[in-house]
Amino acid sequence: MSVQVVTHLNFQGQARAALAFYQSVFGGELTQVTYAQLGRVENPADAERIVWGQVAAPNGFRIMAFDVASGTPWHQGENAFFVSLRGGSEQEIRALWEGLAQEASIVHPLAPAQWSLLYGMLKDRFGVTWVVDVAAGQAA
C-alpha cells in the first residue's frame, strides 16, 4: 500500500491557468475536470471552472488545483490550499482519517463519492484542511 500527500491549491477562476503554468515549468501530464463534466453545476458561472485538476510529472512532481465554487468564501493566502491525502485502499484511508479526525472539524464526512470509493474533508486541530480519498482506480 502507498500513501501520497500532495499540495492541493485553491483558486477562484484561475486554476486552469495555474495548472498550465505549472505544467510548463515542471512538465508532465495535465488533467483537468470541470464542474460541468462532473454534473456539479449549481451556478452557471462555474460550469467551465476546474473542480479537480492535476499536473503529474515523471520526476515525481505532483500538484492539484481547483476553483472554489461561486459564492464560496475564498481569500488568497487564507484558504489558498488543502493537503490532499490519497491512499490505495479503503482500510488504509479509514485508519488515517480516524487519526486526523481527533479534535477536528469535519467539513465533509468520509463517504463514497462519484470519483472515489471514499472521500472526506476535515480541518484538523491545528487548522490544516485535509482532503482524504482512495485514489481512483484502486480496489476496495
DSSP file (Angstrom, degrees, kcal/mol; ACC not computed):
  #  RESIDUE AA STRUCTURE BP1 BP2  ACC     N-H-->O    O-->H-N    N-H-->O    O-->H-N    TCO  KAPPA ALPHA  PHI   PSI    X-CA   Y-CA   Z-CA
    1    1 A M              0   0    0      0, 0.0     2,-0.3     0, 0.0    86,-0.0   0.000 360.0 360.0 360.0 148.5    0.0    0.0    0.0
    2    2 A S        -     0   0    0      2,-0.0    86,-0.8     0, 0.0     2,-0.4  -0.973 360.0-154.4-136.3 153.6    1.1    3.5   -0.6
    3    3 A V  E     -A   87   0A   0     -2,-0.3     2,-0.4    84,-0.2    84,-0.2  -0.981   8.2-160.9-126.0 137.2    0.1    6.9    0.5
    4    4 A Q  E     -A   86   0A   0     82,-2.7    82,-2.6    -2,-0.4     2,-0.5  -0.954   3.7-161.1-117.9 138.6    0.6   10.2   -1.3
    5    5 A V  E     +A   85   0A   0     -2,-0.4     2,-0.4    80,-0.2    80,-0.2  -0.986  19.6 175.6-117.1 124.4    0.5   13.7    0.1
    6    6 A V  E     -A   84   0A   0     78,-2.4    78,-3.1    -2,-0.5     2,-0.3  -0.980  35.0-114.3-132.4 138.5    0.0   16.4   -2.4
    7    7 A T  E     -A   83   0A   0     55,-0.5    57,-2.3    -2,-0.4     2,-0.6  -0.577  29.4-158.5 -69.2 132.4   -0.5   20.2   -2.1
    8    8 A H  E     -Ab  82  64A   0     74,-2.7    74,-2.9    -2,-0.3    57,-0.2  -0.930   8.9-152.6-119.3 102.6   -3.9   21.0   -3.4
    9    9 A L  E     -Ab  81  65A   0     55,-3.0    57,-1.6    -2,-0.6     2,-0.4  -0.517   2.3-148.0 -82.8 143.3   -4.2   24.7   -4.4
   10   10 A N  E     + b   0  66A   0     70,-2.9     2,-0.3    55,-0.2    57,-0.2  -0.923  22.4 167.3-114.0 134.0   -7.4   26.6   -4.3
   11   11 A F  E     - b   0  67A   0     55,-2.5    57,-3.2    -2,-0.4     2,-0.3  -0.791  36.9-128.7-132.9 174.6   -8.3   29.4   -6.7
   12   12 A Q  S    S-     0   0    0     -2,-0.3    55,-0.1    55,-0.2    57,-0.1  -0.705  93.8 -30.7-128.6  79.5  -11.3   31.4   -7.8
   13   13 A G  S    S+     0   0    0     -2,-0.3     4,-0.2    37,-0.1    54,-0.1   0.491 124.1  86.2  92.1   5.4  -11.3   31.1  -11.6
   14   14 A Q     >  +     0   0    0     52,-0.1     4,-2.5     2,-0.1     5,-0.2   0.355  52.1  99.7-117.0   4.3   -7.5   30.8  -12.1
   15   15 A A  H  > S+     0   0    0      1,-0.2     4,-2.9     2,-0.2     5,-0.3   0.900  82.0  52.7 -61.4 -42.4   -7.0   27.0  -11.6
   16   16 A R  H  > S+     0   0    0      1,-0.2     4,-2.1     2,-0.2    -1,-0.2   0.935 113.7  43.0 -59.5 -47.6   -6.8   26.3  -15.4
   17   17 A A  H  > S+     0   0    0      2,-0.2     4,-2.1     1,-0.2    -1,-0.2   0.890 114.4  50.8 -66.7 -39.8   -4.1   29.0  -15.9
   18   18 A A  H  X S+     0   0    0     -4,-2.5     4,-2.6     2,-0.2    -2,-0.2   0.928 110.7  48.0 -65.2 -44.8   -2.2   28.0  -12.8
   19   19 A L  H  X S+     0   0    0     -4,-2.9     4,-2.3     1,-0.2    -1,-0.2   0.905 111.3  50.6 -63.7 -40.9   -2.1   24.3  -13.8
   20   20 A A  H  X S+     0   0    0     -4,-2.1     4,-1.9    -5,-0.3    -1,-0.2   0.897 111.1  49.9 -62.7 -39.6   -1.0   25.2  -17.4
   21   21 A F  H  X S+     0   0    0     -4,-2.1     4,-1.6     2,-0.2    -2,-0.2   0.943 110.7  47.9 -63.7 -48.0    1.8   27.3  -15.9
   22   22 A Y  H  X S+     0   0    0     -4,-2.6     4,-3.0     1,-0.2     5,-0.4   0.873 110.6  52.4 -63.9 -35.7    3.0   24.6  -13.5
   23   23 A Q  H  X S+     0   0    0     -4,-2.3     4,-2.4     1,-0.2    -1,-0.2   0.890 106.9  53.2 -64.6 -37.9    3.0   22.1  -16.4
   24   24 A S  H  < S+     0   0    0     -4,-1.9    -1,-0.2    -5,-0.2    -2,-0.2   0.823 116.7  39.1 -66.5 -29.4    5.1   24.5  -18.5
   25   25 A V  H  < S+     0   0    0     -4,-1.6    -2,-0.2    -5,-0.1    -1,-0.2   0.914 131.6  22.8 -83.5 -47.5    7.6   24.7  -15.6
   26   26 A F  H  < S-     0   0    0     -4,-3.0    33,-0.2     1,-0.2    -3,-0.2   0.576  93.3-144.4-100.9 -12.5    7.7   21.1  -14.4
   27   27 A G     <  +     0   0    0     -4,-2.4    -1,-0.2    -5,-0.4    -2,-0.1  -0.328  45.8 110.7  74.9-166.4    6.4   19.1  -17.5
   28   28 A G  S    S-     0   0    0     27,-0.1     2,-0.4    29,-0.1    29,-0.3  -0.362  71.8 -37.1  96.1-174.6    4.3   16.1  -17.0
   29   29 A E  E     -C   56   0A   0     27,-2.7    27,-2.1    -2,-0.1     2,-0.5  -0.745  48.6-149.5 -94.6 132.3    0.7   15.2  -17.7
   30   30 A L  E     -C   55   0A   0     -2,-0.4     2,-0.4    25,-0.2    25,-0.2  -0.881  14.8-177.3-102.1 127.9   -2.1   17.8  -17.2
   31   31 A T  E     +C   54   0A   0     23,-2.7    23,-2.7    -2,-0.5     2,-0.4  -0.993   3.8 175.9-124.8 132.0   -5.5   16.6  -16.2
   32   32 A Q  E     -C   53   0A   0     -2,-0.4     2,-0.4    21,-0.2    21,-0.2  -0.999   9.7-172.8-138.8 134.8   -8.5   18.9  -15.7
   33   33 A V  E     -C   52   0A   0     19,-2.6    18,-2.6    -2,-0.4    19,-1.6  -0.995  16.3-145.2-126.4 130.1  -12.1   18.2  -14.9
   34   34 A T  E  >  -C   50   0A   0     -2,-0.4     4,-1.3    16,-0.3    16,-0.2  -0.471  26.6-112.4 -90.6 164.0  -14.8   20.9  -15.0
   35   35 A Y  H  >>S+     0   0    0     14,-1.7     5,-2.7    11,-0.6     4,-0.6   0.892 120.0  54.3 -58.1 -39.8  -17.8   21.3  -12.8
   36   36 A A  H >45S+     0   0    0     11,-2.3     3,-1.0    13,-0.3    -1,-0.2   0.903 102.6  55.6 -63.4 -41.5  -20.0   20.6  -15.9
   37   37 A Q  H 345S+     0   0    0     10,-0.4    -1,-0.2     1,-0.3    -2,-0.2   0.827 112.6  42.7 -62.2 -30.9  -18.1   17.4  -16.6
   38   38 A L  H 3<5S-     0   0    0     -4,-1.3    -1,-0.3    -3,-0.3    -2,-0.2   0.485 112.3-119.8 -91.4  -3.2  -19.0   16.1  -13.1
   39   39 A G  T <<5S+     0   0    0     -3,-1.0    -3,-0.2    -4,-0.6    -2,-0.1   0.853  76.3 125.9  69.6  33.5  -22.5   17.4  -13.3
   40   40 A R      < +     0   0    0     -5,-2.7     2,-0.8    -6,-0.1     3,-0.2  -0.149  23.5 139.2-116.7  37.3  -21.9   19.6  -10.3
   41   41 A V        +     0   0    0     -6,-0.2     6,-0.0     1,-0.2    -5,-0.0  -0.744   8.2 154.5 -89.2 108.8  -23.0   23.0  -11.7
   42   42 A E  S    S+     0   0    0     -2,-0.8    -1,-0.2     1,-0.3     3,-0.0   0.710  76.7  35.4 -97.9 -30.0  -25.0   25.0   -9.1
   43   43 A N  S >  S-     0   0    0     -3,-0.2     3,-2.8     1,-0.1     4,-0.4  -0.994  79.2-137.4-124.6 124.5  -24.1   28.3  -10.7
   44   44 A P  G >  S+     0   0    0      0, 0.0     3,-1.1     0, 0.0     4,-0.3   0.771 102.3  68.1 -53.1 -26.9  -23.8   28.6  -14.5
   45   45 A A  G 3  S+     0   0    0      1,-0.2     3,-0.2     2,-0.1     4,-0.1   0.727  98.4  52.9 -64.5 -20.1  -20.7   30.7  -14.0
   46   46 A D  G X  S+     0   0    0     -3,-2.8     3,-1.8     1,-0.2   -11,-0.6   0.585  77.6 100.2 -90.2 -11.3  -18.9   27.6  -12.6
   47   47 A A  T <  S+     0   0    0     -3,-1.1   -11,-2.3    -4,-0.4   -10,-0.4   0.828  92.8  30.9 -49.2 -45.8  -19.6   25.3  -15.5
   48   48 A E  T 3  S+     0   0    0     -4,-0.3    -1,-0.3    -3,-0.2    -2,-0.1   0.372  96.5 108.8 -98.9   4.5  -16.2   25.6  -17.1
   49   49 A R  S <  S-     0   0    0     -3,-1.8   -14,-1.7     1,-0.1     2,-0.5  -0.405  81.0 -97.0 -74.7 161.1  -14.2   26.2  -13.9
   50   50 A I  E     +C   34   0A   0    -16,-0.2    17,-3.7     1,-0.2   -16,-0.3  -0.691  35.8 177.3 -86.6 121.0  -12.0   23.4  -12.7
   51   51 A V  E    S+     0   0A   0    -18,-2.6     2,-0.3    -2,-0.5   -17,-0.2   0.705  80.7   4.4 -90.4 -25.2  -13.4   21.1  -10.0
   52   52 A W  E    S+C   33   0A   0    -19,-1.6   -19,-2.6    14,-0.1    -1,-0.4  -0.898  71.7 163.8-158.8 131.4  -10.3   19.0  -10.0
   53   53 A G  E     -CD  32  65A   0     12,-1.5    12,-2.0    -2,-0.3     2,-0.3  -0.977   7.9-175.9-145.3 158.8   -7.0   19.3  -11.8
   54   54 A Q  E     -CD  31  64A   0    -23,-2.7   -23,-2.7    -2,-0.3     2,-0.5  -0.995  19.8-154.1-155.1 145.9   -3.5   17.9  -11.5
   55   55 A V  E     -CD  30  63A   0      8,-2.4     8,-1.8    -2,-0.3     2,-0.5  -0.998  20.8-178.5-117.5 125.0   -0.1   18.1  -13.0
   56   56 A A  E     -CD  29  62A   0    -27,-2.1   -27,-2.7    -2,-0.5     6,-0.2  -0.966   5.7-167.1-128.3 114.4    1.9   14.8  -12.6
   57   57 A A    >   -     0   0    0      4,-2.9     3,-2.0    -2,-0.5   -30,-0.1  -0.698  31.5-119.3-101.9 152.1    5.5   14.7  -13.9
   58   58 A P  T 3  S+     0   0    0      0, 0.0    -1,-0.1     0, 0.0   -31,-0.1   0.740 110.8  65.0 -60.1 -23.6    7.7   11.6  -14.3
   59   59 A N  T 3  S-     0   0    0    -33,-0.2     3,-0.1     2,-0.1   -31,-0.0   0.448 125.1 -97.1 -81.4   1.8   10.2   13.0  -11.9
   60   60 A G  S <  S+     0   0    0     -3,-2.0     2,-0.1     1,-0.4    -1,-0.1   0.253  77.3 141.3 103.5 -12.2    7.7   12.8   -9.0
   61   61 A F        +     0   0    0    -35,-0.1    -4,-2.9    -5,-0.1    -1,-0.4  -0.438  22.7 168.5 -63.8 134.6    6.4   16.4   -9.1
   62   62 A R  E     + D   0  56A   0     -6,-0.2   -55,-0.5    -2,-0.1     2,-0.3  -0.979  10.4 168.1-149.8 136.1    2.7   16.5   -8.4
   63   63 A I  E     - D   0  55A   0     -8,-1.8    -8,-2.4    -2,-0.3     2,-0.3  -0.990  14.8-156.1-145.9 144.9    0.3   19.3   -7.7
   64   64 A M  E     +bD   8  54A   0    -57,-2.3   -55,-3.0    -2,-0.3     2,-0.3  -0.824  14.6 175.6-116.7 158.6   -3.5   19.5   -7.6
   65   65 A A  E     +bD   9  53A   0    -12,-2.0   -12,-1.5    -2,-0.3     2,-0.3  -0.990   6.7 174.3-157.2 157.0   -5.8   22.6   -8.0
   66   66 A F  E     -b   10   0A   0    -57,-1.6   -55,-2.5    -2,-0.3     2,-0.6  -0.977  32.3-112.5-155.6 166.0   -9.4   23.6   -8.3
   67   67 A D  E     -b   11   0A   0    -17,-3.7   -55,-0.2    -2,-0.3     3,-0.1  -0.913  35.4-124.6-101.0 123.4  -11.6   26.6   -8.4
   68   68 A V        -     0   0    0    -57,-3.2     3,-0.1    -2,-0.6   -55,-0.1  -0.372  39.7 -95.8 -61.9 146.8  -13.8   27.1   -5.4
   69   69 A A    >   -     0   0    0      1,-0.1     3,-2.2     2,-0.1    -1,-0.1  -0.280  47.5 -88.6 -64.5 148.8  -17.5   27.4   -6.4
   70   70 A S  T 3  S+     0   0    0      1,-0.3    -1,-0.1   -27,-0.1   -24,-0.1  -0.277 116.7  28.7 -54.3 140.9  -19.0   30.8   -6.8
   71   71 A G  T 3  S+     0   0    0      1,-0.3    -1,-0.3    -3,-0.1    -2,-0.1   0.302  90.9 119.7  86.9 -10.2  -20.4   32.1   -3.6
   72   72 A T  S <  S-     0   0    0     -3,-2.2    -1,-0.3     1,-0.1    -4,-0.1  -0.767  74.1-110.6 -87.2 127.5  -17.9   30.2   -1.5
   73   73 A P        +     0   0    0      0, 0.0     2,-0.3     0, 0.0    -4,-0.1  -0.336  46.9 168.3 -58.1 133.8  -15.7   32.5    0.6
   74   74 A W        +     0   0    0     -6,-0.1     2,-0.4   -62,-0.0     6,-0.1  -0.955  14.1 179.5-150.4 128.6  -12.1   32.5   -0.7
   75   75 A H    >>  -     0   0    0     -2,-0.3     3,-2.8   -64,-0.0     4,-1.5  -0.962  35.5-116.1-134.4 115.4   -9.3   34.8    0.2
   76   76 A Q  T 34 S+     0   0    0     -2,-0.4   -65,-0.1     1,-0.3    -2,-0.0  -0.218 102.5  17.1 -51.4 128.8   -5.9   34.4   -1.4
   77   77 A G  T 34 S+     0   0    0      1,-0.0    -1,-0.3     0, 0.0     4,-0.0   0.104 118.3  68.1  94.4 -22.1   -3.5   33.5    1.3
   78   78 A E  T <4 S+     0   0    0     -3,-2.8    -2,-0.2     1,-0.1     3,-0.1   0.878 122.8   3.9 -95.0 -48.1   -6.1   32.5    3.9
   79   79 A N  S  < S+     0   0    0     -4,-1.5    -3,-0.1     1,-0.1    -1,-0.1  -0.311  87.4 133.6-130.6  49.1   -7.5   29.3    2.4
   80   80 A A        +     0   0    0     -5,-0.1   -70,-2.9   -71,-0.1     2,-0.3   0.539  67.1  23.2 -81.5  -8.1   -5.3   29.0   -0.6
   81   81 A F  E     -A    9   0A   0    -72,-0.3    48,-0.3    -3,-0.1     2,-0.3  -0.994  52.1-158.0-154.4 160.2   -4.5   25.3   -0.2
   82   82 A F  E     -A    8   0A   0    -74,-2.9   -74,-2.7    -2,-0.3     2,-0.6  -0.835  29.7-119.8-121.5 165.2   -5.5   21.9    1.1
   83   83 A V  E     -Ae   7 130A   0     46,-2.3    48,-2.3    -2,-0.3     2,-0.5  -0.967  28.1-148.6-104.7 122.1   -3.3   18.9    1.8
   84   84 A S  E     -Ae   6 131A   0    -78,-3.1   -78,-2.4    -2,-0.6     2,-0.6  -0.811  11.4-168.5 -94.7 124.7   -4.5   16.0   -0.3
   85   85 A L  E     -Ae   5 132A   0     46,-3.1    48,-2.3    -2,-0.5     2,-0.4  -0.958   9.0-179.1-115.2 114.7   -4.0   12.6    1.3
   86   86 A R  E     -Ae   4 133A   0    -82,-2.6   -82,-2.7    -2,-0.6     2,-0.3  -0.949   0.9-176.5-120.0 133.1   -4.6    9.7   -1.1
   87   87 A G  E     -Ae   3 134A   0     46,-2.1    48,-2.7    -2,-0.4   -84,-0.2  -0.778  32.5-122.8-124.7 170.6   -4.3    6.0   -0.3
   88   88 A G  S    S+     0   0    0    -86,-0.8     2,-0.3    -2,-0.3    51,-0.2   0.538  87.7  31.7 -90.9  -8.6   -4.5    2.7   -2.1
   89   89 A S  S  > S-     0   0    0    -87,-0.1     4,-2.1     1,-0.1     5,-0.2  -0.986  71.5-121.0-148.5 157.7   -7.3    1.1    0.0
   90   90 A E  H  > S+     0   0    0     49,-0.3     4,-2.9    -2,-0.3     5,-0.2   0.907 113.9  53.5 -61.7 -42.3  -10.4    1.9    1.9
   91   91 A Q  H  > S+     0   0    0     49,-0.2     4,-2.1     1,-0.2    -1,-0.2   0.924 109.5  47.7 -60.3 -46.2   -8.9    0.3    5.1
   92   92 A E  H  > S+     0   0    0      1,-0.2     4,-2.0     2,-0.2    -1,-0.2   0.923 114.4  46.0 -61.0 -46.1   -5.8    2.4    4.9
   93   93 A I  H  X S+     0   0    0     -4,-2.1     4,-2.8     1,-0.2    -2,-0.2   0.897 109.8  53.6 -68.3 -40.6   -7.7    5.7    4.3
   94   94 A R  H  X S+     0   0    0     -4,-2.9     4,-2.4     1,-0.2    -1,-0.2   0.918 109.6  49.2 -59.5 -42.3  -10.2    4.9    7.1
   95   95 A A  H  X S+     0   0    0     -4,-2.1     4,-1.7    -5,-0.2    -2,-0.2   0.919 113.7  44.9 -64.4 -44.0   -7.4    4.4    9.6
   96   96 A L  H  X S+     0   0    0     -4,-2.0     4,-2.5     2,-0.2     5,-0.2   0.896 111.9  53.4 -67.1 -39.3   -5.6    7.7    8.6
   97   97 A W  H  X S+     0   0    0     -4,-2.8     4,-2.5     1,-0.2    -2,-0.2   0.934 106.3  52.5 -59.2 -47.3   -9.0    9.5    8.6
   98   98 A E  H  < S+     0   0    0     -4,-2.4     4,-0.4     1,-0.2    -1,-0.2   0.887 110.9  48.1 -58.6 -39.8   -9.7    8.4   12.2
   99   99 A G  H >< S+     0   0    0     -4,-1.7     3,-1.0     1,-0.2    -1,-0.2   0.944 114.9  43.5 -65.7 -47.5   -6.2    9.6   13.3
  100  100 A L  H 3< S+     0   0    0     -4,-2.5    25,-0.3     1,-0.2    -2,-0.2   0.806 104.8  65.7 -67.1 -29.1   -6.6   13.0   11.6
  101  101 A A  T ><  +     0   0    0     -4,-2.5     3,-2.1    -5,-0.2     2,-0.4   0.583  68.7 117.9 -74.0  -9.8  -10.2   13.4   12.9
  102  102 A Q  T <  S-     0   0    0     -3,-1.0    23,-0.5    -4,-0.4     3,-0.1  -0.453  99.9 -11.8 -62.7 118.1   -9.2   13.6   16.5
  103  103 A E  T 3  S+     0   0    0     -2,-0.4    -1,-0.3     1,-0.2     2,-0.2   0.715 110.7 135.4  61.8  24.3  -10.4   17.0   17.7
  104  104 A A    <   -     0   0    0     -3,-2.1     2,-0.6    20,-0.1    20,-0.2  -0.557  60.2-119.9 -97.4 163.2  -11.0   18.0   14.1
  105  105 A S  E     -F  123   0A   0     18,-2.7    18,-2.9    -2,-0.2     2,-0.6  -0.928  29.2-136.1 -98.8 121.9  -13.9   19.8   12.4
  106  106 A I  E     +F  122   0A   0     -2,-0.6    16,-0.3    16,-0.2    -5,-0.0  -0.698  26.7 175.6 -83.2 120.1  -15.5   17.6    9.8
  107  107 A V  E    S+     0   0A   0     14,-2.0    15,-0.2    -2,-0.6    -1,-0.2   0.858  79.4   5.8 -88.3 -43.6  -16.2   19.6    6.6
  108  108 A H  E    S-F  121   0A   0     13,-2.6    13,-2.5     3,-0.0    -1,-0.4  -0.953  86.9-120.6-141.8 118.7  -17.4   16.6    4.6
  109  109 A P  E     -     0   0A   0      0, 0.0     2,-0.5     0, 0.0    10,-0.2  -0.198  37.4 -94.5 -60.3 150.7  -17.8   13.1    6.2
  110  110 A L  E    S+     0   0A   0     10,-0.1    10,-0.3     8,-0.1    23,-0.1  -0.542  73.2 130.9 -67.5 117.9  -15.8   10.2    4.9
  111  111 A A  E     -F  119   0A   0      8,-2.3     8,-2.2    -2,-0.5     5,-0.0  -0.971  62.3 -66.9-161.1 164.5  -18.1    8.5    2.4
  112  112 A P  E     -     0   0A   0      0, 0.0     2,-0.3     0, 0.0     5,-0.2  -0.310  52.4-168.3 -58.9 146.3  -18.3    7.2   -1.2
  113  113 A A  E >   -F  116   0A   0      3,-2.6     3,-0.7     1,-0.0     7,-0.0  -0.874  37.5-101.9-133.6 166.5  -18.0    9.8   -3.8
  114  114 A Q  T 3  S+     0   0    0     -2,-0.3     3,-0.1     1,-0.2    -1,-0.0   0.803 123.0  32.2 -58.0 -31.2  -18.6   10.0   -7.6
  115  115 A W  T 3  S+     0   0    0      1,-0.1     2,-0.3    21,-0.0    -1,-0.2   0.415 122.8  37.1-108.7  -1.2  -14.8    9.9   -8.2
  116  116 A S  E <   -F  113   0A   0     -3,-0.7    -3,-2.6     1,-0.1     3,-0.1  -0.998  69.7-124.4-153.4 150.5  -13.6    7.7   -5.3
  117  117 A L  E    S+     0   0A   0     -2,-0.3     2,-0.3    17,-0.3    -1,-0.1   0.858 106.9  10.4 -60.5 -35.0  -14.5    4.7   -3.1
  118  118 A L  E     +     0   0A   0     16,-0.2    16,-1.7    -6,-0.2     2,-0.3  -0.994  69.7 170.6-145.3 141.3  -14.1    7.1   -0.1
  119  119 A Y  E     +FG 111 133A   0     -8,-2.2    -8,-2.3    -2,-0.3     2,-0.3  -0.984   7.3 157.5-148.1 140.9  -13.7   10.9    0.1
  120  120 A G  E     - G   0 132A   0     12,-2.2    12,-3.1    -2,-0.3     2,-0.4  -0.984  22.0-150.4-156.4 162.6  -13.8   13.2    3.1
  121  121 A M  E     +FG 108 131A   0    -13,-2.5   -13,-2.6    -2,-0.3   -14,-2.0  -1.000  20.9 164.1-138.5 136.5  -12.6   16.7    4.2
  122  122 A L  E     -FG 106 130A   0      8,-2.1     8,-3.1    -2,-0.4     2,-0.6  -0.982  34.6-131.4-146.4 158.9  -11.7   17.9    7.6
  123  123 A K  E     -FG 105 129A   0    -18,-2.9   -18,-2.7    -2,-0.3     6,-0.3  -0.963  35.8-138.5-110.0 116.0   -9.9   20.7    9.3
  124  124 A D    >   -     0   0    0      4,-2.9     3,-2.6    -2,-0.6   -21,-0.1  -0.078  30.9 -91.0 -72.3 174.6   -7.5   19.3   11.9
  125  125 A R  T 3  S+     0   0    0    -23,-0.5    -1,-0.1   -25,-0.3   -21,-0.1   0.601 127.2  55.6 -64.3 -10.0   -7.0   20.7   15.4
  126  126 A F  T 3  S-     0   0    0      2,-0.2    -1,-0.3     0, 0.0     3,-0.1   0.360 121.4-104.1-101.4   3.5   -4.1   22.8   14.0
  127  127 A G  S <  S+     0   0    0     -3,-2.6     2,-0.5     1,-0.3    -2,-0.1   0.546  74.9 138.5  88.6   8.3   -6.3   24.5   11.4
  128  128 A V        -     0   0    0    -46,-0.0    -4,-2.9     1,-0.0     2,-0.5  -0.758  47.6-138.4 -89.2 129.1   -4.9   22.5    8.4
  129  129 A T  E     - G   0 123A   0     -2,-0.5   -46,-2.3   -48,-0.3     2,-0.4  -0.778  20.6-167.4 -90.4 125.8   -7.6   21.4    5.9
  130  130 A W  E     -eG  83 122A   0     -8,-3.1    -8,-2.1    -2,-0.5     2,-0.5  -0.927  13.9-159.2-112.8 133.9   -7.1   17.8    4.6
  131  131 A V  E     -eG  84 121A   0    -48,-2.3   -46,-3.1    -2,-0.4     2,-0.4  -0.977  21.4-169.0-107.3 126.3   -8.9   16.2    1.6
  132  132 A V  E     +eG  85 120A   0    -12,-3.1   -12,-2.2    -2,-0.5     2,-0.3  -0.948  15.7 145.7-123.8 130.8   -8.7   12.5    2.0
  133  133 A D  E     -eG  86 119A   0    -48,-2.3   -46,-2.1    -2,-0.4     2,-0.5  -0.991  50.3-101.9-156.6 165.8   -9.6    9.8   -0.6
  134  134 A V  E     -e   87   0A   0    -16,-1.7   -17,-0.3    -2,-0.3   -16,-0.2  -0.825  56.3-105.8 -86.4 127.0   -8.9    6.4   -2.1
  135  135 A A    >   -     0   0    0    -48,-2.7     3,-1.7    -2,-0.5   -18,-0.1  -0.273  43.3 -96.9 -57.6 135.3   -7.0    7.0   -5.3
  136  136 A A  T 3  S+     0   0    0      1,-0.3    -1,-0.1   -20,-0.1   -20,-0.1  -0.183 108.8  27.5 -53.5 141.5   -9.2    6.5   -8.3
  137  137 A G  T 3  S+     0   0    0      1,-0.3    -1,-0.3    -3,-0.1     2,-0.2   0.425  89.8 128.7  86.3  -1.9   -8.8    3.0   -9.9
  138  138 A Q    <   -     0   0    0     -3,-1.7    -1,-0.3   -51,-0.1   -21,-0.1  -0.599  61.5-110.3 -87.3 150.2   -7.8    1.3   -6.6
  139  139 A A              0   0    0     -2,-0.2   -49,-0.3   -51,-0.2    -1,-0.1  -0.383 360.0 360.0 -75.1 154.3   -9.5   -1.8   -5.4
  140  140 A A              0   0    0    -51,-0.1   -49,-0.2    -2,-0.1   -50,-0.2   0.481 360.0 360.0 -69.7 360.0  -11.7   -1.8   -2.4
